[in-house]
């Protein structure tokens, strides 16, 4: 009796990295959910993207300006080489980031829609700011008003805990 075993189908995540030409080729630029056909010998026959789940764009050389007075490259406000400039999730929502000179996140913002107190829909930028002391320790964080966060927060159902006796 001959037993025929078909190839396996697997699900996983594929990672794409930044272009080696920008000097930072170890940064993840995109992740995708994929399915793959795997042969009995372990070879991958096909790799098919199912969905793009996330992505990042990083600050690079182009985010710096040469200053003749100091003979040095100065980062544009908020830019920090190699840090995430903006990211996107599976829904396509983009989140932007700005950094201080130490590379710490000082601003994180996203374009949102919410309902104001009169019931009208409002579109605008919603951000979180973070402040650090001279030792680099986080000292303060300012978040959007609760009414905006409540409208944009993902809702989850709470399950009740039951004890078994």
Order of alpha helices (4+ residues) and beta strands (2+ residues): beta-beta-beta-beta-beta-beta-beta-beta-beta-beta-alpha
